[in-house]
Amino acid sequence: FKSTGVGVKVSGKCTNVTIDGCQKAGVVFDSVVSAVEVITSKKVQVQATGKGPNISIDNSEGVSVYLPKDEKDVEIINSKDVEVNVVIPGANEDAETLEHAIPQ
């Protein structure tokens, strides 16, 4: 909550991850049961190494979401955002990562 320049790793399974009012922050998590929320934040990176069924981004700027290659059932909901990108690894080790911008 309202942190600047931090990195957080959440190991194991958790219920919910909320990033609120942060700047230049990064969060890496293994598995989330409910949702990942990014609220009123700038230049935030969110990386899933396991399951993350819902990602909600609200009133934020410069958010990058990194998803694992095998994760295909993610719902991303955004509102009032600028510069939101989703990054997915390529189909194999030699392929480039795919970066998709999410429209406002």
N, C-alpha and C positions, 0 to 999 in steps of 0.2 A: 504494500500500500504506500503510494507516494514515495517511491524509491528512485534513485538515479544511479546509473552505472553499476548495476548489480547483475549477478548471474546466479540462478537457482536451479538445482537438480533435484527433482522429486523421484525417488526410487520406489519401485513397487507400484501397487495399485492404490489409487486414491479416488475419492468421490467427486471432487470439484477442484478446479484451479482458477483463481480469479486474480487478474493483474489490473489494478486500479490506480490511475494517476501516476504511472511510472514513466521514466524517460531513460532511453539507452539501456534497456534491461533485456535479459535473455532468460528464458525458462525452458528447461528440458524435462520431459516427463515420460515415464514408462507407459502407464495405462491409466486412463480416466474413465470412470463409470458413467458419470452424468454429463458434464460439460466443461469446456475451457472458455473463460470470459476475459476479454481485453476491453477495458473501459477507460475512456479519457486518457489515453497514453500516447507517447510519441517514440518512434524508433525502437520498437519492441520486436524481438525475435522469439517465436514459440516453436519448439521442436518436439514432435511426438516420435518415440521409438517403438511404441506399441499402439494400442487402441485409444482412440479419442473420438467418440461418436458425434459430438456437437462442438463446434467452435463458434463463439459469438463475439463479434467485434463491433463496438459501439463508440462513436465519437472519437476515433483515434486516427493517428497519422503515421505513416511509415511502418506498417506492421508486415512482417514476413512470417509465414507459416510454413514450416518444413515438415513434410509427411513422409513416412516410410514407404518403400516401393509397393508393398503388398496391401496397404490400407486403401480400400476403395469405397468404404461406406461412411464417409465423413460428410456431415452437413455443415456448411459454413454460412452463417447468417451475419450480414453486416448492415450497419446503419450509420449515416453521416460520417463516412470514412474517406480518407485520402491516402493514396499509395498503399494499397493492400495487395500483397503478392503471395501466391502459393507455390512452393518449390517441391518438386517430386523428382526422385532419382530416375535416371534413365532405365531402359528395359534390361540392360546388362551392365557389367562393370565398365565396358568401353564406351558406352553411350553417355552423352552429356545430360546434365540435369535439365529438367523442364521447368521453366518459370512462367506462371500464368498470372496476369494482373486481374484482379477482381474489380469490375466496374463499380462506380459510386452508386 
